[in-house]
Amino acid sequence: MTKQEKVQFVIDTLEKIYPEIPIPLDHKDPYTLLIAVLMSAQSTDVRVNQITPLLFERADNPYDMIKLSVEEIRDIIRPVGLSPMKSKGIHGLSHILIDKHNGEVPRTLEELEELPAVGHKTASVVISQAFGIPAFPVDTHIHRLMYRWNLSNGKNVVQTEKDAKRLFPKEKWNDLHLQIIWYGREYCPARGWDLDNDIITKTIGRKSVINDYMKLQAKKMK
């Protein structure tokens, strides 16, 4: 298969498996999405979805959020981890949204990345999922799968994002980044991976990755 045929195979397979794509983080508008994505750093979506309703019951907009102290926010979000940094970020960015953006979440990567505790990945998720602007946020699943599929060299997430944007059509980016995340969780996980269930890696995967997998299975059989 040529590189382009491999890319098309990935697109076609993911569209078959995920014709409807669930959004992993529960939210109702750009602000609640921004807060949920910020909270998801080094945590799980399941854990974040358990905690955001408790926070949003108290404050689901920047005006109510700044009425809470950083300590109050930290106490609510403690179970998601990194709560000291995240609570400061949530409080700080809520102030900036009011002071600089009329309480609205900005629609550009540059403006979003200026907010405290908001990195490139968080900003990319917000513009793609809240505003439908093409972006390709790369998380650990996408980074792992792009390497396993021999579509990126796995050097770092910056390179993986460049490769994904170069290989996949722009109009597919927003769907694909979610489809790849779901596929990574369900068929191509870091641990407990079963190649027989993973049609994409089995068909187009990096030879060294498949060989390593086979060696590991052979050892287990001994």
Rosetta constraint file for C-alpha pairs under 8 A:
AtomPair CA 1 CA 5 HARMONIC 5.72 0.50
AtomPair CA 1 CA 6 HARMONIC 6.17 0.50
AtomPair CA 1 CA 204 HARMONIC 7.94 0.50
AtomPair CA 2 CA 6 HARMONIC 6.25 0.50
AtomPair CA 3 CA 7 HARMONIC 6.26 0.50
AtomPair CA 3 CA 151 HARMONIC 7.91 0.50
AtomPair CA 4 CA 8 HARMONIC 6.23 0.50
AtomPair CA 4 CA 167 HARMONIC 7.67 0.50
AtomPair CA 5 CA 9 HARMONIC 6.05 0.50
AtomPair CA 6 CA 10 HARMONIC 6.29 0.50
AtomPair CA 6 CA 204 HARMONIC 6.45 0.50
AtomPair CA 7 CA 11 HARMONIC 6.35 0.50
AtomPair CA 7 CA 167 HARMONIC 6.95 0.50
AtomPair CA 7 CA 168 HARMONIC 6.93 0.50
AtomPair CA 8 CA 12 HARMONIC 6.03 0.50
AtomPair CA 9 CA 13 HARMONIC 5.96 0.50
AtomPair CA 9 CA 200 HARMONIC 7.85 0.50
AtomPair CA 10 CA 14 HARMONIC 6.07 0.50
AtomPair CA 10 CA 200 HARMONIC 6.63 0.50
AtomPair CA 11 CA 15 HARMONIC 6.14 0.50
AtomPair CA 11 CA 176 HARMONIC 7.45 0.50
AtomPair CA 12 CA 16 HARMONIC 6.31 0.50
AtomPair CA 13 CA 17 HARMONIC 6.33 0.50
AtomPair CA 13 CA 200 HARMONIC 7.52 0.50
AtomPair CA 14 CA 18 HARMONIC 5.72 0.50
AtomPair CA 14 CA 19 HARMONIC 7.80 0.50
AtomPair CA 14 CA 176 HARMONIC 7.79 0.50
AtomPair CA 14 CA 179 HARMONIC 6.23 0.50
AtomPair CA 14 CA 180 HARMONIC 7.46 0.50
AtomPair CA 14 CA 183 HARMONIC 7.66 0.50
AtomPair CA 15 CA 19 HARMONIC 5.11 0.50
AtomPair CA 15 CA 179 HARMONIC 7.94 0.50
AtomPair CA 18 CA 179 HARMONIC 6.50 0.50
AtomPair CA 21 CA 175 HARMONIC 7.30 0.50
AtomPair CA 21 CA 178 HARMONIC 7.05 0.50
AtomPair CA 21 CA 179 HARMONIC 6.70 0.50
AtomPair CA 23 CA 178 HARMONIC 7.51 0.50
AtomPair CA 24 CA 45 HARMONIC 6.41 0.50
AtomPair CA 25 CA 33 HARMONIC 7.30 0.50
AtomPair CA 25 CA 36 HARMONIC 6.62 0.50
AtomPair CA 25 CA 37 HARMONIC 7.37 0.50
AtomPair CA 25 CA 45 HARMONIC 6.01 0.50
AtomPair CA 25 CA 48 HARMONIC 7.50 0.50
AtomPair CA 25 CA 49 HARMONIC 6.31 0.50
AtomPair CA 26 CA 33 HARMONIC 7.39 0.50
AtomPair CA 26 CA 36 HARMONIC 7.59 0.50
AtomPair CA 26 CA 49 HARMONIC 6.02 0.50
AtomPair CA 27 CA 32 HARMONIC 5.29 0.50
AtomPair CA 27 CA 33 HARMONIC 5.14 0.50
AtomPair CA 27 CA 36 HARMONIC 7.33 0.50
AtomPair CA 28 CA 32 HARMONIC 6.27 0.50
AtomPair CA 28 CA 33 HARMONIC 7.16 0.50
AtomPair CA 29 CA 33 HARMONIC 6.22 0.50
AtomPair CA 29 CA 130 HARMONIC 6.96 0.50
AtomPair CA 30 CA 34 HARMONIC 6.06 0.50
AtomPair CA 30 CA 105 HARMONIC 6.30 0.50
AtomPair CA 30 CA 126 HARMONIC 6.91 0.50
AtomPair CA 30 CA 130 HARMONIC 5.20 0.50
AtomPair CA 30 CA 131 HARMONIC 7.81 0.50
AtomPair CA 31 CA 35 HARMONIC 6.35 0.50
AtomPair CA 31 CA 60 HARMONIC 7.60 0.50
AtomPair CA 31 CA 61 HARMONIC 6.56 0.50
AtomPair CA 31 CA 62 HARMONIC 7.74 0.50
AtomPair CA 31 CA 104 HARMONIC 7.51 0.50
AtomPair CA 31 CA 105 HARMONIC 6.06 0.50
AtomPair CA 32 CA 36 HARMONIC 6.08 0.50
AtomPair CA 32 CA 56 HARMONIC 7.73 0.50
AtomPair CA 32 CA 60 HARMONIC 6.34 0.50
AtomPair CA 32 CA 61 HARMONIC 7.36 0.50
AtomPair CA 33 CA 37 HARMONIC 6.04 0.50
AtomPair CA 33 CA 126 HARMONIC 6.73 0.50
AtomPair CA 33 CA 130 HARMONIC 7.25 0.50
AtomPair CA 34 CA 38 HARMONIC 6.14 0.50
AtomPair CA 34 CA 122 HARMONIC 7.35 0.50
AtomPair CA 34 CA 123 HARMONIC 7.93 0.50
AtomPair CA 34 CA 126 HARMONIC 6.05 0.50
AtomPair CA 35 CA 39 HARMONIC 6.18 0.50
AtomPair CA 35 CA 90 HARMONIC 6.71 0.50
AtomPair CA 36 CA 40 HARMONIC 6.23 0.50
AtomPair CA 36 CA 48 HARMONIC 6.72 0.50
AtomPair CA 36 CA 49 HARMONIC 7.88 0.50
AtomPair CA 36 CA 52 HARMONIC 6.71 0.50
AtomPair CA 37 CA 41 HARMONIC 7.10 0.50
AtomPair CA 37 CA 122 HARMONIC 5.94 0.50
AtomPair CA 37 CA 125 HARMONIC 7.55 0.50
AtomPair CA 37 CA 126 HARMONIC 7.84 0.50
AtomPair CA 38 CA 86 HARMONIC 7.12 0.50
AtomPair CA 38 CA 117 HARMONIC 7.01 0.50
AtomPair CA 38 CA 118 HARMONIC 6.54 0.50
AtomPair CA 38 CA 122 HARMONIC 6.34 0.50
AtomPair CA 39 CA 43 HARMONIC 7.43 0.50
AtomPair CA 39 CA 48 HARMONIC 6.61 0.50
AtomPair CA 39 CA 77 HARMONIC 7.98 0.50
AtomPair CA 39 CA 80 HARMONIC 6.82 0.50
AtomPair CA 39 CA 86 HARMONIC 6.50 0.50
AtomPair CA 40 CA 44 HARMONIC 6.10 0.50
AtomPair CA 40 CA 45 HARMONIC 6.17 0.50
AtomPair CA 40 CA 48 HARMONIC 6.07 0.50
AtomPair CA 40 CA 80 HARMONIC 7.34 0.50
AtomPair CA 42 CA 81 HARMONIC 7.44 0.50
AtomPair CA 43 CA 47 HARMONIC 6.96 0.50
AtomPair CA 43 CA 48 HARMONIC 7.23 0.50
AtomPair CA 43 CA 80 HARMONIC 5.77 0.50
AtomPair CA 43 CA 81 HARMONIC 6.70 0.50
AtomPair CA 44 CA 48 HARMONIC 6.31 0.50
AtomPair CA 44 CA 80 HARMONIC 7.80 0.50
AtomPair CA 45 CA 49 HARMONIC 6.01 0.50
AtomPair CA 46 CA 50 HARMONIC 6.42 0.50
AtomPair CA 47 CA 51 HARMONIC 6.53 0.50
AtomPair CA 47 CA 79 HARMONIC 7.67 0.50
AtomPair CA 47 CA 80 HARMONIC 6.32 0.50
AtomPair CA 48 CA 52 HARMONIC 5.97 0.50
AtomPair CA 48 CA 80 HARMONIC 6.25 0.50
AtomPair CA 49 CA 53 HARMONIC 7.14 0.50
AtomPair CA 50 CA 54 HARMONIC 7.83 0.50
AtomPair CA 51 CA 55 HARMONIC 6.62 0.50
AtomPair CA 51 CA 76 HARMONIC 7.39 0.50
AtomPair CA 51 CA 77 HARMONIC 6.34 0.50
AtomPair CA 51 CA 79 HARMONIC 7.61 0.50
AtomPair CA 51 CA 80 HARMONIC 7.57 0.50
AtomPair CA 52 CA 56 HARMONIC 5.86 0.50
AtomPair CA 52 CA 77 HARMONIC 7.78 0.50
AtomPair CA 53 CA 57 HARMONIC 5.86 0.50
AtomPair CA 54 CA 58 HARMONIC 6.94 0.50
AtomPair CA 54 CA 76 HARMONIC 7.01 0.50
AtomPair CA 55 CA 59 HARMONIC 6.11 0.50
AtomPair CA 55 CA 60 HARMONIC 7.41 0.50
AtomPair CA 55 CA 73 HARMONIC 7.39 0.50
AtomPair CA 55 CA 76 HARMONIC 6.32 0.50
AtomPair CA 55 CA 77 HARMONIC 7.31 0.50
AtomPair CA 56 CA 60 HARMONIC 4.35 0.50
AtomPair CA 58 CA 64 HARMONIC 7.51 0.50
AtomPair CA 58 CA 65 HARMONIC 7.75 0.50
AtomPair CA 59 CA 63 HARMONIC 7.99 0.50
AtomPair CA 59 CA 64 HARMONIC 4.91 0.50
AtomPair CA 59 CA 65 HARMONIC 4.94 0.50
AtomPair CA 60 CA 64 HARMONIC 6.91 0.50
AtomPair CA 60 CA 65 HARMONIC 7.00 0.50
AtomPair CA 61 CA 65 HARMONIC 6.12 0.50
AtomPair CA 61 CA 94 HARMONIC 8.00 0.50
AtomPair CA 62 CA 66 HARMONIC 6.26 0.50
AtomPair CA 62 CA 94 HARMONIC 4.58 0.50
AtomPair CA 62 CA 95 HARMONIC 6.99 0.50
AtomPair CA 62 CA 97 HARMONIC 7.05 0.50
AtomPair CA 62 CA 98 HARMONIC 6.88 0.50
AtomPair CA 62 CA 103 HARMONIC 6.34 0.50
AtomPair CA 63 CA 67 HARMONIC 7.00 0.50
AtomPair CA 63 CA 94 HARMONIC 7.31 0.50
AtomPair CA 63 CA 98 HARMONIC 7.26 0.50
AtomPair CA 63 CA 103 HARMONIC 7.39 0.50
AtomPair CA 64 CA 68 HARMONIC 7.14 0.50
AtomPair CA 65 CA 90 HARMONIC 7.99 0.50
AtomPair CA 65 CA 91 HARMONIC 6.61 0.50
AtomPair CA 65 CA 94 HARMONIC 6.68 0.50
AtomPair CA 66 CA 91 HARMONIC 5.88 0.50
AtomPair CA 66 CA 94 HARMONIC 6.45 0.50
AtomPair CA 66 CA 95 HARMONIC 6.56 0.50
AtomPair CA 68 CA 72 HARMONIC 6.03 0.50
AtomPair CA 68 CA 73 HARMONIC 6.63 0.50
AtomPair CA 69 CA 73 HARMONIC 6.42 0.50
AtomPair CA 69 CA 91 HARMONIC 7.67 0.50
AtomPair CA 70 CA 74 HARMONIC 6.08 0.50
AtomPair CA 70 CA 87 HARMONIC 5.63 0.50
AtomPair CA 70 CA 88 HARMONIC 5.82 0.50
AtomPair CA 70 CA 91 HARMONIC 6.23 0.50
AtomPair CA 71 CA 75 HARMONIC 6.16 0.50
AtomPair CA 71 CA 87 HARMONIC 7.48 0.50
AtomPair CA 72 CA 76 HARMONIC 6.50 0.50
AtomPair CA 73 CA 77 HARMONIC 6.26 0.50
AtomPair CA 73 CA 87 HARMONIC 5.52 0.50
AtomPair CA 73 CA 91 HARMONIC 7.95 0.50
AtomPair CA 74 CA 78 HARMONIC 5.60 0.50
AtomPair CA 74 CA 83 HARMONIC 5.35 0.50
AtomPair CA 74 CA 84 HARMONIC 6.11 0.50
AtomPair CA 74 CA 86 HARMONIC 7.63 0.50
AtomPair CA 74 CA 87 HARMONIC 5.05 0.50
AtomPair CA 75 CA 83 HARMONIC 7.95 0.50
AtomPair CA 77 CA 81 HARMONIC 7.60 0.50
AtomPair CA 77 CA 83 HARMONIC 6.11 0.50
AtomPair CA 77 CA 87 HARMONIC 7.53 0.50
AtomPair CA 78 CA 82 HARMONIC 7.44 0.50
AtomPair CA 78 CA 83 HARMONIC 5.05 0.50
AtomPair CA 79 CA 83 HARMONIC 7.84 0.50
AtomPair CA 82 CA 86 HARMONIC 6.17 0.50
AtomPair CA 83 CA 87 HARMONIC 5.64 0.50
AtomPair CA 84 CA 88 HARMONIC 6.39 0.50
AtomPair CA 85 CA 89 HARMONIC 6.17 0.50
AtomPair CA 85 CA 117 HARMONIC 7.43 0.50
AtomPair CA 86 CA 90 HARMONIC 6.07 0.50
AtomPair CA 86 CA 117 HARMONIC 6.72 0.50
AtomPair CA 87 CA 91 HARMONIC 6.17 0.50
AtomPair CA 88 CA 92 HARMONIC 5.85 0.50
AtomPair CA 89 CA 93 HARMONIC 5.86 0.50
AtomPair CA 89 CA 115 HARMONIC 7.91 0.50
AtomPair CA 89 CA 116 HARMONIC 4.99 0.50
AtomPair CA 89 CA 117 HARMONIC 4.93 0.50
AtomPair CA 89 CA 118 HARMONIC 7.81 0.50
AtomPair CA 90 CA 94 HARMONIC 6.11 0.50
AtomPair CA 90 CA 116 HARMONIC 7.72 0.50
AtomPair CA 90 CA 117 HARMONIC 7.69 0.50
AtomPair CA 91 CA 95 HARMONIC 6.54 0.50
AtomPair CA 92 CA 96 HARMONIC 6.48 0.50
AtomPair CA 92 CA 115 HARMONIC 7.87 0.50
AtomPair CA 92 CA 116 HARMONIC 6.39 0.50
AtomPair CA 93 CA 97 HARMONIC 6.07 0.50
AtomPair CA 93 CA 115 HARMONIC 5.43 0.50
AtomPair CA 93 CA 116 HARMONIC 5.69 0.50
AtomPair CA 94 CA 98 HARMONIC 6.43 0.50
AtomPair CA 94 CA 103 HARMONIC 7.66 0.50
AtomPair CA 95 CA 99 HARMONIC 6.11 0.50
AtomPair CA 96 CA 100 HARMONIC 5.56 0.50
AtomPair CA 96 CA 101 HARMONIC 7.21 0.50
AtomPair CA 96 CA 115 HARMONIC 7.35 0.50
AtomPair CA 97 CA 101 HARMONIC 4.81 0.50
AtomPair CA 97 CA 102 HARMONIC 6.32 0.50
AtomPair CA 97 CA 103 HARMONIC 4.72 0.50
AtomPair CA 97 CA 104 HARMONIC 6.02 0.50
AtomPair CA 97 CA 105 HARMONIC 6.55 0.50
AtomPair CA 98 CA 102 HARMONIC 4.95 0.50
AtomPair CA 98 CA 103 HARMONIC 4.07 0.50
AtomPair CA 98 CA 104 HARMONIC 7.33 0.50
AtomPair CA 99 CA 103 HARMONIC 7.42 0.50
AtomPair CA 101 CA 105 HARMONIC 7.01 0.50
AtomPair CA 101 CA 106 HARMONIC 6.87 0.50
AtomPair CA 105 CA 112 HARMONIC 7.79 0.50
AtomPair CA 106 CA 111 HARMONIC 6.25 0.50
AtomPair CA 106 CA 112 HARMONIC 6.25 0.50
AtomPair CA 107 CA 111 HARMONIC 7.50 0.50
AtomPair CA 107 CA 112 HARMONIC 7.42 0.50
AtomPair CA 107 CA 127 HARMONIC 6.08 0.50
AtomPair CA 107 CA 131 HARMONIC 7.10 0.50
AtomPair CA 108 CA 112 HARMONIC 6.21 0.50
AtomPair CA 108 CA 127 HARMONIC 6.97 0.50
AtomPair CA 109 CA 113 HARMONIC 5.91 0.50
AtomPair CA 109 CA 120 HARMONIC 7.33 0.50
AtomPair CA 109 CA 123 HARMONIC 5.61 0.50
AtomPair CA 109 CA 124 HARMONIC 6.60 0.50
AtomPair CA 109 CA 127 HARMONIC 7.23 0.50
AtomPair CA 110 CA 114 HARMONIC 6.48 0.50
AtomPair CA 111 CA 115 HARMONIC 7.12 0.50
AtomPair CA 112 CA 118 HARMONIC 6.75 0.50
AtomPair CA 112 CA 123 HARMONIC 5.56 0.50
AtomPair CA 113 CA 118 HARMONIC 5.44 0.50
AtomPair CA 113 CA 119 HARMONIC 5.56 0.50
AtomPair CA 113 CA 120 HARMONIC 6.18 0.50
AtomPair CA 113 CA 123 HARMONIC 6.15 0.50
AtomPair CA 114 CA 118 HARMONIC 7.29 0.50
AtomPair CA 118 CA 122 HARMONIC 5.83 0.50
AtomPair CA 118 CA 123 HARMONIC 6.44 0.50
AtomPair CA 119 CA 123 HARMONIC 6.21 0.50
AtomPair CA 120 CA 124 HARMONIC 6.04 0.50
AtomPair CA 120 CA 137 HARMONIC 7.90 0.50
AtomPair CA 121 CA 125 HARMONIC 6.23 0.50
AtomPair CA 121 CA 137 HARMONIC 5.12 0.50
AtomPair CA 121 CA 138 HARMONIC 6.59 0.50
AtomPair CA 121 CA 139 HARMONIC 7.59 0.50
AtomPair CA 122 CA 126 HARMONIC 6.34 0.50
AtomPair CA 122 CA 137 HARMONIC 7.62 0.50
AtomPair CA 123 CA 127 HARMONIC 6.32 0.50
AtomPair CA 124 CA 128 HARMONIC 6.13 0.50
AtomPair CA 124 CA 135 HARMONIC 5.63 0.50
AtomPair CA 124 CA 136 HARMONIC 6.65 0.50
AtomPair CA 124 CA 137 HARMONIC 5.29 0.50
AtomPair CA 125 CA 129 HARMONIC 5.84 0.50
AtomPair CA 125 CA 130 HARMONIC 7.84 0.50
AtomPair CA 125 CA 135 HARMONIC 7.36 0.50
AtomPair CA 125 CA 136 HARMONIC 7.75 0.50
AtomPair CA 125 CA 137 HARMONIC 5.81 0.50
AtomPair CA 126 CA 130 HARMONIC 5.27 0.50
AtomPair CA 126 CA 131 HARMONIC 7.17 0.50
AtomPair CA 127 CA 131 HARMONIC 5.10 0.50
AtomPair CA 127 CA 132 HARMONIC 6.36 0.50
AtomPair CA 127 CA 133 HARMONIC 5.48 0.50
AtomPair CA 127 CA 134 HARMONIC 7.54 0.50
AtomPair CA 127 CA 135 HARMONIC 7.11 0.50
AtomPair CA 128 CA 132 HARMONIC 4.61 0.50
AtomPair CA 128 CA 133 HARMONIC 4.80 0.50
AtomPair CA 128 CA 134 HARMONIC 5.59 0.50
AtomPair CA 128 CA 135 HARMONIC 5.52 0.50
AtomPair CA 128 CA 136 HARMONIC 7.86 0.50
AtomPair CA 128 CA 174 HARMONIC 5.81 0.50
AtomPair CA 129 CA 133 HARMONIC 7.80 0.50
AtomPair CA 129 CA 174 HARMONIC 7.31 0.50
AtomPair CA 132 CA 174 HARMONIC 7.31 0.50
AtomPair CA 133 CA 174 HARMONIC 7.84 0.50
AtomPair CA 134 CA 170 HARMONIC 6.43 0.50
AtomPair CA 134 CA 171 HARMONIC 6.79 0.50
AtomPair CA 134 CA 173 HARMONIC 5.95 0.50
AtomPair CA 134 CA 174 HARMONIC 5.78 0.50
AtomPair CA 135 CA 173 HARMONIC 6.06 0.50
AtomPair CA 135 CA 174 HARMONIC 6.14 0.50
AtomPair CA 136 CA 161 HARMONIC 6.44 0.50
AtomPair CA 136 CA 164 HARMONIC 7.32 0.50
AtomPair CA 136 CA 165 HARMONIC 6.85 0.50
AtomPair CA 136 CA 173 HARMONIC 5.66 0.50
AtomPair CA 136 CA 174 HARMONIC 6.53 0.50
AtomPair CA 136 CA 177 HARMONIC 5.95 0.50
AtomPair CA 137 CA 161 HARMONIC 7.13 0.50
AtomPair CA 137 CA 177 HARMONIC 6.69 0.50
AtomPair CA 138 CA 142 HARMONIC 5.59 0.50
AtomPair CA 138 CA 143 HARMONIC 6.26 0.50
AtomPair CA 138 CA 157 HARMONIC 6.34 0.50
AtomPair CA 138 CA 160 HARMONIC 7.28 0.50
AtomPair CA 138 CA 161 HARMONIC 6.03 0.50
AtomPair CA 138 CA 177 HARMONIC 7.37 0.50
AtomPair CA 139 CA 143 HARMONIC 6.14 0.50
AtomPair CA 139 CA 157 HARMONIC 7.68 0.50
AtomPair CA 139 CA 181 HARMONIC 7.83 0.50
AtomPair CA 140 CA 144 HARMONIC 6.04 0.50
AtomPair CA 141 CA 145 HARMONIC 6.10 0.50
AtomPair CA 141 CA 180 HARMONIC 7.35 0.50
AtomPair CA 141 CA 181 HARMONIC 5.56 0.50
AtomPair CA 141 CA 184 HARMONIC 5.41 0.50
AtomPair CA 141 CA 185 HARMONIC 7.26 0.50
AtomPair CA 141 CA 189 HARMONIC 7.60 0.50
AtomPair CA 142 CA 146 HARMONIC 5.90 0.50
AtomPair CA 142 CA 177 HARMONIC 7.27 0.50
AtomPair CA 142 CA 180 HARMONIC 6.10 0.50
AtomPair CA 142 CA 181 HARMONIC 6.07 0.50
AtomPair CA 142 CA 184 HARMONIC 7.24 0.50
AtomPair CA 143 CA 147 HARMONIC 6.45 0.50
AtomPair CA 143 CA 154 HARMONIC 6.63 0.50
AtomPair CA 143 CA 156 HARMONIC 7.82 0.50
AtomPair CA 143 CA 157 HARMONIC 6.18 0.50
AtomPair CA 143 CA 160 HARMONIC 6.18 0.50
AtomPair CA 144 CA 148 HARMONIC 6.21 0.50
AtomPair CA 144 CA 154 HARMONIC 7.28 0.50
AtomPair CA 144 CA 190 HARMONIC 7.74 0.50
AtomPair CA 145 CA 149 HARMONIC 5.87 0.50
AtomPair CA 145 CA 180 HARMONIC 7.69 0.50
AtomPair CA 145 CA 184 HARMONIC 6.77 0.50
AtomPair CA 145 CA 188 HARMONIC 7.36 0.50
AtomPair CA 146 CA 150 HARMONIC 6.21 0.50
AtomPair CA 146 CA 151 HARMONIC 5.10 0.50
AtomPair CA 146 CA 152 HARMONIC 5.40 0.50
AtomPair CA 146 CA 153 HARMONIC 7.99 0.50
AtomPair CA 146 CA 154 HARMONIC 7.38 0.50
AtomPair CA 146 CA 160 HARMONIC 7.03 0.50
AtomPair CA 146 CA 164 HARMONIC 7.86 0.50
AtomPair CA 147 CA 151 HARMONIC 6.01 0.50
AtomPair CA 147 CA 152 HARMONIC 5.09 0.50
AtomPair CA 147 CA 153 HARMONIC 5.74 0.50
AtomPair CA 147 CA 154 HARMONIC 5.11 0.50
AtomPair CA 147 CA 206 HARMONIC 7.50 0.50
AtomPair CA 148 CA 201 HARMONIC 6.60 0.50
AtomPair CA 148 CA 205 HARMONIC 5.55 0.50
AtomPair CA 148 CA 206 HARMONIC 5.50 0.50
AtomPair CA 148 CA 209 HARMONIC 6.26 0.50
AtomPair CA 149 CA 200 HARMONIC 7.47 0.50
AtomPair CA 149 CA 201 HARMONIC 5.70 0.50
AtomPair CA 149 CA 204 HARMONIC 5.91 0.50
AtomPair CA 149 CA 205 HARMONIC 4.27 0.50
AtomPair CA 149 CA 206 HARMONIC 5.55 0.50
AtomPair CA 150 CA 204 HARMONIC 7.59 0.50
AtomPair CA 150 CA 205 HARMONIC 6.04 0.50
AtomPair CA 150 CA 206 HARMONIC 4.84 0.50
AtomPair CA 151 CA 163 HARMONIC 7.12 0.50
AtomPair CA 151 CA 164 HARMONIC 7.71 0.50
AtomPair CA 152 CA 159 HARMONIC 7.46 0.50
AtomPair CA 152 CA 160 HARMONIC 5.68 0.50
AtomPair CA 152 CA 163 HARMONIC 6.05 0.50
AtomPair CA 152 CA 164 HARMONIC 7.83 0.50
AtomPair CA 153 CA 159 HARMONIC 7.91 0.50
AtomPair CA 153 CA 160 HARMONIC 7.46 0.50
AtomPair CA 154 CA 159 HARMONIC 7.56 0.50
AtomPair CA 154 CA 160 HARMONIC 6.55 0.50
AtomPair CA 155 CA 159 HARMONIC 6.65 0.50
AtomPair CA 155 CA 160 HARMONIC 7.61 0.50
AtomPair CA 156 CA 160 HARMONIC 6.35 0.50
AtomPair CA 157 CA 161 HARMONIC 6.04 0.50
AtomPair CA 158 CA 162 HARMONIC 6.39 0.50
AtomPair CA 159 CA 163 HARMONIC 6.18 0.50
AtomPair CA 160 CA 164 HARMONIC 6.10 0.50
AtomPair CA 161 CA 165 HARMONIC 6.14 0.50
AtomPair CA 162 CA 166 HARMONIC 6.10 0.50
AtomPair CA 163 CA 167 HARMONIC 6.03 0.50
AtomPair CA 164 CA 168 HARMONIC 5.83 0.50
AtomPair CA 165 CA 169 HARMONIC 7.32 0.50
AtomPair CA 165 CA 170 HARMONIC 6.94 0.50
AtomPair CA 165 CA 173 HARMONIC 7.44 0.50
AtomPair CA 168 CA 172 HARMONIC 6.85 0.50
AtomPair CA 168 CA 173 HARMONIC 6.85 0.50
AtomPair CA 169 CA 173 HARMONIC 6.76 0.50
AtomPair CA 172 CA 176 HARMONIC 5.83 0.50
AtomPair CA 173 CA 177 HARMONIC 6.05 0.50
AtomPair CA 174 CA 178 HARMONIC 6.94 0.50
AtomPair CA 175 CA 179 HARMONIC 6.14 0.50
AtomPair CA 176 CA 180 HARMONIC 5.90 0.50
AtomPair CA 177 CA 181 HARMONIC 6.32 0.50
AtomPair CA 178 CA 182 HARMONIC 6.31 0.50
AtomPair CA 179 CA 183 HARMONIC 6.06 0.50
AtomPair CA 180 CA 184 HARMONIC 5.93 0.50
AtomPair CA 181 CA 185 HARMONIC 6.31 0.50
AtomPair CA 182 CA 186 HARMONIC 6.12 0.50
AtomPair CA 183 CA 187 HARMONIC 5.40 0.50
AtomPair CA 183 CA 188 HARMONIC 6.47 0.50
AtomPair CA 184 CA 188 HARMONIC 4.47 0.50
AtomPair CA 184 CA 189 HARMONIC 5.31 0.50
AtomPair CA 185 CA 189 HARMONIC 5.28 0.50
AtomPair CA 187 CA 193 HARMONIC 7.26 0.50
AtomPair CA 187 CA 194 HARMONIC 7.46 0.50
AtomPair CA 187 CA 197 HARMONIC 6.13 0.50
AtomPair CA 187 CA 198 HARMONIC 5.24 0.50
AtomPair CA 188 CA 193 HARMONIC 5.79 0.50
AtomPair CA 188 CA 194 HARMONIC 7.39 0.50
AtomPair CA 188 CA 195 HARMONIC 7.61 0.50
AtomPair CA 188 CA 198 HARMONIC 6.09 0.50
AtomPair CA 189 CA 193 HARMONIC 5.40 0.50
AtomPair CA 194 CA 198 HARMONIC 6.74 0.50
AtomPair CA 195 CA 199 HARMONIC 7.54 0.50
AtomPair CA 195 CA 201 HARMONIC 7.24 0.50
AtomPair CA 195 CA 202 HARMONIC 6.34 0.50
AtomPair CA 195 CA 213 HARMONIC 7.94 0.50
AtomPair CA 196 CA 202 HARMONIC 7.20 0.50
AtomPair CA 198 CA 202 HARMONIC 6.04 0.50
AtomPair CA 199 CA 203 HARMONIC 6.02 0.50
AtomPair CA 200 CA 204 HARMONIC 6.04 0.50
AtomPair CA 200 CA 205 HARMONIC 7.01 0.50
AtomPair CA 201 CA 205 HARMONIC 4.13 0.50
AtomPair CA 201 CA 206 HARMONIC 7.62 0.50
AtomPair CA 201 CA 210 HARMONIC 7.99 0.50
AtomPair CA 202 CA 210 HARMONIC 7.63 0.50
AtomPair CA 205 CA 209 HARMONIC 7.10 0.50
AtomPair CA 205 CA 210 HARMONIC 6.70 0.50
AtomPair CA 206 CA 210 HARMONIC 6.44 0.50
AtomPair CA 207 CA 211 HARMONIC 6.02 0.50
AtomPair CA 208 CA 212 HARMONIC 6.05 0.50
AtomPair CA 209 CA 213 HARMONIC 6.21 0.50
AtomPair CA 210 CA 214 HARMONIC 6.18 0.50
AtomPair CA 211 CA 215 HARMONIC 6.17 0.50
AtomPair CA 212 CA 216 HARMONIC 6.22 0.50
AtomPair CA 213 CA 217 HARMONIC 6.29 0.50
AtomPair CA 214 CA 218 HARMONIC 6.14 0.50
AtomPair CA 215 CA 219 HARMONIC 6.25 0.50
AtomPair CA 216 CA 220 HARMONIC 6.36 0.50
AtomPair CA 217 CA 221 HARMONIC 6.35 0.50
AtomPair CA 218 CA 222 HARMONIC 6.66 0.50
